[in-house]
Amino acid sequence: MPWNPQTYEAFADHRMRPAIDLLGRIALEAPTRIVDLGCGSGGVTLLLAQRWPGARIVAFDNSAEMLSSARARSTTIEWQQTDLAAWRPSQRFDLVFSNAALHWLDDHPALFSRLADAVAGGGILAVQMPSNFSAPSHALMHALALEPPYREHLERALRPAPVLEARDYHALLASRFPRVDIWFTEYLQVLRGDNPVADWTRSTWLGGLLELLPAQLREPFEADYRRQVLGAYPKCADGSTLFPFRRLFLVATAA
């Protein structure tokens, strides 16, 4: 789907915090080769560059729009457009890093096997992915997409459980890494606006579904979703909206 950097970064503070938390658990002193998978508009990649200024950093994303924004931020980072599902590295990296990107890809057993192969000796695989797909923000969207007349256009694109259970990732990685650290964090995000949860999903999952609908169905689908999600996330007395958001983290350290 086309990505809009400005729309995505409307919630930049909330989207950046998990990346910062993930960075805090990476115990590498001076990695020389770093890859950022799903770099988006480059904000998190800049944090990698600031922490390890001596490292060569290659950042991949499949969105030309996002990469255009990223390239304007730094000329020293190597920004490259690629399909992450087809990524096959020709070298190993001291840090294989991915923040809020791998949940867009299928077949995580095969994917994480390839990621493990890309980690150099003594290196780290560090990943953060949303694990919020049973929340009303996503469940309502999924249910609406299965109703007529939307179903015939959207059913094949639905991915209700793109992230595995924590124990599944441990099983995938424990034989490859002597230390595997996996945890969940639920952030109670305090949002502002008339319907901020709908605005949040509009820049990700909702936007992708709308792109698949015929033009005449997009407005009624979005209007119905926005009405439902507004009821699921009512405003607080101070006018804010609380949006709990659960995320999965893993840090695997190679021998």
C-alpha positions as CSV (number, residue, x, y, z in Angstrom):
1,M,0.0,0.0,0.0
2,P,1.2,3.6,-0.5
3,W,2.6,5.0,2.8
4,N,2.3,8.6,3.8
5,P,5.2,9.7,6.1
6,Q,3.3,12.7,7.4
7,T,0.3,10.7,8.3
8,Y,2.3,7.9,9.9
9,E,4.4,10.4,12.0
10,A,1.3,12.2,13.4
11,F,1.8,9.8,16.4
12,A,5.6,9.9,16.3
13,D,6.1,10.1,20.0
14,H,4.0,6.9,20.6
15,R,5.6,5.1,17.7
16,M,9.1,6.0,18.7
17,R,8.9,4.9,22.4
18,P,8.9,1.1,21.7
19,A,12.0,1.5,19.5
20,I,13.8,3.4,22.3
21,D,12.8,0.6,24.7
22,L,14.2,-2.0,22.3
23,L,17.4,-0.1,21.9
24,G,17.8,0.0,25.7
25,R,18.1,-3.8,25.7
26,I,20.8,-4.1,23.1
27,A,24.1,-4.8,24.7
28,L,26.6,-4.0,21.9
29,E,29.5,-1.7,22.5
30,A,30.8,-1.0,19.0
31,P,29.0,-2.9,16.1
32,T,30.5,-2.2,12.7
33,R,27.7,-3.5,10.5
34,I,24.0,-2.8,11.2
35,V,20.9,-3.4,9.2
36,D,17.5,-1.8,9.8
37,L,14.7,-3.8,8.3
38,G,11.6,-1.7,7.6
39,C,13.2,1.6,8.4
40,G,10.2,3.7,7.3
41,S,10.9,7.4,7.2
42,G,14.2,6.9,9.0
43,G,13.5,8.3,12.5
44,V,14.5,5.1,14.3
45,T,17.5,4.5,12.0
46,L,18.8,7.9,13.1
47,L,18.8,6.7,16.7
48,L,20.9,3.7,15.6
49,A,23.4,6.1,13.9
50,Q,23.5,8.3,17.0
51,R,24.2,5.5,19.3
52,W,26.8,3.8,17.1
53,P,28.3,6.6,14.9
54,G,31.2,4.4,13.7
55,A,28.9,1.7,12.3
56,R,28.0,1.2,8.7
57,I,24.2,1.2,8.6
58,V,22.1,-0.2,5.8
59,A,18.4,0.6,6.0
60,F,15.7,-1.2,3.9
61,D,12.1,-0.4,3.3
62,N,9.7,-1.3,0.5
63,S,8.0,2.2,0.4
64,A,9.5,4.8,-2.0
65,E,7.6,7.5,-0.2
66,M,9.0,6.6,3.2
67,L,12.5,6.3,1.8
68,S,12.3,9.7,0.1
69,S,11.6,11.2,3.6
70,A,14.4,9.1,5.1
71,R,17.0,10.2,2.5
72,A,16.3,13.8,3.4
73,R,17.4,13.1,7.0
74,S,20.8,11.5,6.4
75,T,23.2,11.0,3.5
76,T,25.6,8.7,5.5
77,I,23.1,5.9,6.0
78,E,22.6,3.6,3.0
79,W,18.9,3.7,2.3
80,Q,17.7,0.9,0.0
81,Q,14.3,0.0,-1.4
82,T,13.5,-3.7,-1.3
83,D,10.8,-6.3,-0.6
84,L,11.7,-7.5,2.9
85,A,10.0,-10.8,2.3
86,A,12.6,-11.5,-0.4
87,W,15.6,-10.1,1.5
88,R,18.5,-12.5,1.3
89,P,21.7,-10.8,2.7
90,S,25.1,-11.5,1.2
91,Q,26.9,-10.7,4.4
92,R,26.3,-11.0,8.2
93,F,25.6,-8.1,10.5
94,D,26.5,-7.3,14.1
95,L,23.0,-6.0,14.6
96,V,19.9,-7.1,12.7
97,F,17.3,-4.6,13.9
98,S,13.6,-4.3,13.0
99,N,11.1,-2.0,14.6
100,A,7.3,-2.4,13.8
101,A,7.8,-4.0,10.4
102,L,8.0,-7.8,10.4
103,H,4.3,-8.2,11.3
104,W,3.6,-7.2,7.7
105,L,5.3,-10.4,6.5
106,D,4.0,-14.0,6.4
107,D,5.7,-17.3,7.3
108,H,7.6,-16.2,10.4
109,P,9.3,-19.6,10.9
110,A,11.1,-19.2,7.6
111,L,11.6,-15.5,8.0
112,F,13.2,-15.7,11.5
113,S,15.4,-18.5,10.2
114,R,16.8,-16.2,7.6
115,L,17.2,-13.4,10.1
116,A,19.2,-15.7,12.4
117,D,21.4,-16.6,9.5
118,A,22.2,-12.9,9.0
119,V,23.5,-12.3,12.5
120,A,27.3,-12.4,12.9
121,G,29.1,-14.2,15.7
122,G,28.6,-12.2,18.9
123,G,25.9,-10.2,17.2
124,I,22.2,-9.5,18.1
125,L,18.8,-9.9,16.5
126,A,16.5,-7.2,17.9
127,V,12.9,-7.1,16.9
128,Q,9.7,-5.2,18.0
129,M,6.3,-6.0,16.5
130,P,2.8,-4.9,17.4
131,S,0.8,-7.7,19.2
132,N,-2.5,-5.8,19.4
133,F,-4.6,-7.6,16.7
134,S,-7.3,-8.8,19.0
135,A,-8.0,-5.3,20.3
136,P,-11.2,-3.5,19.1
137,S,-9.1,-1.2,16.9
138,H,-8.3,-4.2,14.7
139,A,-11.0,-6.7,15.5
140,L,-13.8,-4.3,14.4
141,M,-11.9,-3.6,11.2
142,H,-11.6,-7.3,10.5
143,A,-15.3,-8.0,11.2
144,L,-16.4,-5.2,9.0
145,A,-14.2,-6.3,6.1
146,L,-16.0,-9.7,6.2
147,E,-19.4,-8.1,5.7
148,P,-21.0,-7.6,2.3
149,P,-20.2,-5.8,0.0
150,Y,-16.7,-5.5,1.3
151,R,-15.9,-9.2,1.8
152,E,-15.3,-10.0,-1.9
153,H,-12.6,-7.3,-2.1
154,L,-10.9,-7.7,1.3
155,E,-11.2,-11.3,2.5
156,R,-8.0,-12.5,0.9
157,A,-6.0,-9.6,2.3
158,L,-7.1,-10.2,6.0
159,R,-4.3,-11.3,8.3
160,P,-5.9,-11.7,11.7
161,A,-2.9,-13.1,13.5
162,P,0.3,-12.0,11.8
163,V,2.4,-12.3,15.0
164,L,3.0,-15.7,16.7
165,E,3.0,-16.4,20.4
166,A,6.1,-15.6,22.4
167,R,6.8,-19.3,23.0
168,D,6.8,-19.9,19.2
169,Y,9.6,-17.3,18.7
170,H,11.6,-18.8,21.6
171,A,11.3,-22.2,19.9
172,L,12.4,-20.8,16.6
173,L,15.5,-19.0,18.1
174,A,16.6,-21.0,21.1
175,S,18.6,-23.5,19.1
176,R,20.4,-20.7,17.2
177,F,21.1,-18.3,20.0
178,P,22.4,-19.0,23.5
179,R,20.4,-16.1,25.0
180,V,16.9,-15.2,23.9
181,D,15.1,-12.5,25.7
182,I,11.3,-12.1,24.9
183,W,8.8,-9.8,26.6
184,F,5.5,-7.9,26.1
185,T,4.8,-4.3,27.0
186,E,1.3,-2.7,26.8
187,Y,1.5,1.0,26.4
188,L,-1.5,3.0,27.6
189,Q,-1.3,5.6,24.9
190,V,-3.1,8.9,25.7
191,L,-4.3,10.3,22.3
192,R,-6.0,13.6,21.4
193,G,-8.4,14.4,18.6
194,D,-12.0,13.7,17.6
195,N,-11.4,10.0,16.7
196,P,-7.7,9.4,17.2
197,V,-7.7,5.6,17.2
198,A,-9.3,5.6,13.8
199,D,-6.7,8.2,12.7
200,W,-4.0,5.9,14.0
201,T,-5.2,2.9,12.0
202,R,-5.8,5.1,9.0
203,S,-2.0,5.4,8.6
204,T,-1.5,1.6,8.7
205,W,-4.0,-1.3,8.5
206,L,-7.1,0.7,7.6
207,G,-5.3,2.6,4.9
208,G,-4.2,-0.7,3.3
209,L,-7.8,-2.1,3.2
210,L,-9.2,1.1,1.8
211,E,-6.7,0.9,-1.1
212,L,-8.2,-2.5,-2.0
213,L,-11.8,-1.3,-2.1
214,P,-13.4,0.2,-5.2
215,A,-13.6,4.0,-4.9
216,Q,-17.4,3.9,-4.2
217,L,-17.0,1.6,-1.2
218,R,-14.1,3.4,0.6
219,E,-16.1,6.2,2.2
220,P,-18.9,4.1,3.6
221,F,-16.4,1.5,4.9
222,E,-14.3,4.1,6.7
223,A,-17.3,5.9,8.0
224,D,-18.7,2.7,9.5
225,Y,-15.4,1.8,11.0
226,R,-14.8,5.2,12.5
227,R,-18.3,5.1,14.1
228,Q,-17.7,1.7,15.6
229,V,-14.2,2.4,16.9
230,L,-15.3,5.7,18.4
231,G,-17.8,3.7,20.5
232,A,-15.1,1.2,21.5
233,Y,-12.7,3.9,22.7
234,P,-14.8,6.6,24.4
235,K,-13.3,9.9,25.5
236,C,-12.1,10.5,29.1
237,A,-13.4,13.5,31.1
238,D,-10.4,15.6,30.0
239,G,-11.2,14.9,26.3
240,S,-8.4,12.5,25.7
241,T,-8.7,8.9,24.4
242,L,-6.9,6.0,26.0
243,F,-5.6,3.5,23.4
244,P,-3.9,0.5,25.1
245,F,-1.4,-1.0,22.6
246,R,0.5,-4.3,23.2
247,R,3.9,-5.0,21.6
248,L,6.2,-8.0,21.5
249,F,10.0,-7.6,21.9
250,L,12.8,-10.0,21.3
251,V,16.5,-9.7,21.6
252,A,18.5,-12.8,20.6
253,T,22.3,-12.8,21.2
254,A,24.6,-15.0,19.2
255,A,27.6,-16.8,20.5
